[in-house]
Amino acid sequence: ALAAMTKEEKENYANLVKIRDDATKLFGYEWHIDHTIPLSLGGTNTIDNLEVVPALWNISKKNRNSDSYWG
């Protein structure tokens, strides 16, 4: 999906990769970058549709829309 991103979206994504990796190290379990609204359901790669969440939560929601993990 990175190829379809704008320059700004790629920069935002790179920041989220760092946050994801830092969270994984800090908490000792895997974290993911998640689309709140999946791309397949009309979501975008804009920063307001992306968040860093625990991997198990992301996997459990599968390809469904979700409220933000953080509230």
C-alpha positions as CSV (number, residue, x, y, z in Angstrom):
1,A,0.0,0.0,0.0
2,L,3.0,2.3,0.3
3,A,3.2,2.9,-3.4
4,A,-0.3,4.5,-3.4
5,M,0.7,6.9,-0.6
6,T,1.5,10.6,-1.1
7,K,4.8,11.9,0.2
8,E,3.2,13.2,3.3
9,E,1.4,9.9,3.9
10,K,4.7,8.1,3.6
11,E,6.4,10.4,6.1
12,N,3.5,9.9,8.5
13,Y,3.7,6.2,8.0
14,A,7.5,6.2,8.7
15,N,6.7,8.0,12.0
16,L,4.1,5.4,12.9
17,V,6.6,2.6,12.1
18,K,9.0,4.1,14.7
19,I,6.1,4.4,17.3
20,R,5.1,0.8,16.6
21,D,8.7,-0.5,17.0
22,D,9.2,1.5,20.2
23,A,5.9,0.2,21.6
24,T,6.9,-3.4,20.8
25,K,10.2,-2.9,22.6
26,L,8.6,-1.0,25.6
27,F,5.7,-3.4,26.2
28,G,7.3,-6.7,25.1
29,Y,4.6,-7.7,22.7
30,E,3.9,-6.9,19.1
31,W,2.1,-3.8,17.9
32,H,0.7,-3.0,14.4
33,I,-0.2,0.0,12.4
34,D,-3.9,-0.3,11.8
35,H,-6.4,1.4,9.5
36,T,-9.4,2.4,11.6
37,I,-11.5,2.0,8.4
38,P,-9.9,-0.7,6.3
39,L,-8.7,0.2,2.8
40,S,-11.0,-2.4,1.4
41,L,-13.9,-0.7,2.9
42,G,-13.1,2.8,1.7
43,G,-10.5,3.8,4.3
44,T,-7.5,5.9,3.4
45,N,-3.8,6.1,4.3
46,T,-4.3,9.5,5.8
47,I,-3.0,10.0,9.4
48,D,-6.5,10.4,10.8
49,N,-7.3,6.8,9.7
50,L,-4.1,5.2,11.1
51,E,-3.1,4.3,14.6
52,V,-0.6,2.1,16.4
53,V,-2.5,-0.7,18.3
54,P,-1.6,-4.0,19.9
55,A,-1.3,-6.8,17.3
56,L,-3.7,-9.1,19.0
57,W,-6.4,-6.4,19.0
58,N,-5.8,-5.7,15.3
59,I,-5.8,-9.3,14.3
60,S,-9.0,-9.9,16.3
61,K,-10.9,-7.1,14.5
62,K,-10.0,-8.6,11.1
63,N,-11.3,-6.5,8.2
64,R,-14.0,-4.7,10.0
65,N,-14.4,-1.0,10.7
66,S,-13.5,-0.1,14.2
67,D,-13.7,2.7,16.6
68,S,-10.3,4.0,17.4
69,Y,-8.5,1.7,19.9
70,W,-7.7,4.7,22.0
71,G,-11.3,5.8,22.4
